[in-house]
Amino acid sequence: MHIDINRNKSFSVFLTTEGMDISQMNFRFCLEMENTIYSFPAELQGDSLKVVLPPLAEKIKGLEPGNYNAYLETFTLNEDNKGYYLRPWQDTIELKREPRVFASVEEEKDNSGIKAEIVEDENSLKQDKIKAWPEPPKSYTMKEHSDKRERKHTKFGKKLSREE
């Protein structure tokens, strides 16, 4: 399994129990990193567990991508403080950092002293008309043709050639 450390991750684990009451058990998902164990609650839903992990990079400072030990823990205690501690699943998982890009817009105060004004002349656009994009140079214009010698297909199956 791999987990993007910048995103939420949810998954289910199916359980089979024998000889104990599953409704009396507590569950958690654990990640072991550099002698520290981080645990996250797991919720019992019927015969499976639902695990929802937050973005790990936000919860674990200095987290680096790599392979880490992960396991599912379950424990139960009865009235005599006796019970069970079990690890029904254990594996190595890969933590990845997918590329992300952030942008923010910051308004600036205009200190330049330049004022914008509307100038109308015969070339200006009117509100009800939109100026068309200029035509591309002929060397970039493609046209349909049926010449079998020079076949070029688009991903939609049309035959194309350069306009001379």
C-alpha positions in Angstrom: 0.0 0.0 0.0 1.2 3.5 -0.6 0.0 6.8 1.0 0.4 10.3 -0.3 1.5 12.3 2.8 -0.2 15.4 1.6 -3.7 13.9 1.3 -6.4 12.1 3.3 -6.3 8.3 2.9 -9.1 6.0 3.9 -9.2 2.2 3.6 -11.1 -0.8 5.1 -9.7 -3.9 6.7 -11.9 -7.0 6.8 -11.7 -9.0 10.1 -12.5 -12.6 11.1 -12.6 -13.2 14.8 -13.1 -16.4 16.8 -13.5 -16.9 20.5 -13.9 -13.2 21.4 -16.6 -10.5 21.3 -15.5 -8.1 18.5 -17.8 -5.4 19.8 -15.7 -5.2 23.1 -12.4 -4.6 21.2 -10.6 -1.3 20.5 -8.7 -0.8 17.3 -6.1 1.5 16.0 -3.8 1.8 13.0 -0.2 2.4 13.8 2.8 3.8 11.9 6.3 3.2 13.3 8.9 5.8 12.4 12.3 6.2 14.0 11.5 4.6 17.3 8.2 6.6 17.5 4.7 5.1 17.0 1.9 7.2 15.6 -1.6 5.7 16.1 -4.9 6.6 14.4 -8.3 5.4 15.4 -10.0 2.6 13.4 -13.8 2.4 13.5 -15.6 -1.0 13.5 -18.3 -1.1 10.8 -19.9 -4.6 10.7 -17.1 -7.1 10.1 -14.6 -4.6 8.8 -12.6 -1.6 10.2 -12.6 1.8 8.5 -9.4 3.8 8.8 -9.3 7.4 7.9 -5.8 9.0 7.9 -5.4 12.8 7.8 -2.7 14.4 5.6 0.3 12.9 7.5 2.7 15.8 6.6 0.4 18.1 8.6 0.3 15.9 11.7 3.9 14.6 11.7 6.5 17.3 11.5 9.6 16.5 9.4 8.0 13.5 7.8 10.0 12.2 4.8 8.8 9.9 2.1 10.0 6.3 2.4 9.0 2.8 3.6 7.7 2.4 7.1 6.3 -0.4 9.3 2.5 -0.2 9.8 0.2 -2.5 11.7 -3.3 -2.8 13.1 -3.6 -3.2 16.8 -6.6 -4.5 18.8 -7.0 -4.8 22.5 -9.7 -5.5 25.0 -10.0 -5.6 28.8 -12.6 -7.2 31.0 -13.6 -6.3 34.5 -10.6 -8.0 36.0 -8.2 -5.9 33.8 -7.4 -9.0 31.8 -7.8 -9.2 28.1 -6.1 -9.5 24.8 -3.6 -7.5 22.8 -3.3 -8.6 19.1 -1.8 -7.5 15.8 -4.0 -9.0 13.2 -2.2 -7.2 10.3 1.3 -5.9 9.8 3.1 -4.8 6.7 5.5 -2.2 5.2 3.8 0.8 3.5 5.3 3.4 1.2 4.7 7.1 2.1 5.0 9.3 -1.0 4.9 13.0 -1.6 3.0 13.8 -4.8 4.0 17.1 -6.4 1.8 20.0 -5.4 1.7 23.6 -6.5 0.2 26.5 -4.5 -0.6 30.0 -5.6 -1.8 33.0 -3.7 -2.9 36.4 -4.9 -1.8 39.4 -3.0 -3.2 42.8 -3.8 -0.8 45.7 -3.8 -1.4 49.3 -3.2 -0.9 51.4 -6.3 1.8 53.9 -5.4 2.9 54.7 -9.0 0.6 57.7 -9.5 -0.6 56.3 -12.9 -4.3 56.4 -13.4 -6.3 54.2 -15.7 -8.8 55.8 -18.0 -11.1 54.5 -20.8 -10.3 55.8 -24.2 -12.8 55.2 -27.0 -11.7 55.2 -30.6 -13.0 53.5 -33.7 -10.8 50.4 -33.1 -12.0 49.8 -29.5 -14.3 46.9 -28.8 -18.0 47.4 -28.1 -19.6 45.6 -25.2 -21.9 43.5 -27.4 -19.2 42.3 -29.8 -16.2 40.1 -29.1 -13.1 40.3 -31.2 -12.2 37.0 -32.8 -8.8 35.4 -32.3 -6.3 36.3 -35.0 -5.8 33.6 -37.7 -2.7 31.5 -37.2 0.0 31.5 -39.8 -0.7 29.2 -42.8 2.1 26.9 -41.9 0.2 25.9 -38.7 -3.3 25.6 -40.2 -4.5 22.0 -40.7 -7.2 20.9 -43.1 -9.0 17.7 -43.8 -8.1 15.8 -47.0 -8.5 12.3 -48.4 -5.0 11.9 -49.9 -3.8 8.4 -48.9 -0.1 9.2 -49.5 0.3 11.6 -46.6 -2.0 10.3 -43.9 -2.0 12.1 -40.5 -4.7 11.2 -38.0 -5.9 13.1 -35.0 -6.9 11.2 -31.9 -10.5 11.6 -33.2 -9.6 9.8 -36.5 -9.7 12.8 -38.9 -7.2 12.8 -41.6 -5.1 16.0 -41.6 -2.4 17.7 -43.7 -0.5 21.0 -43.7 -2.0 23.7 -45.8 0.5 24.8 -48.3 
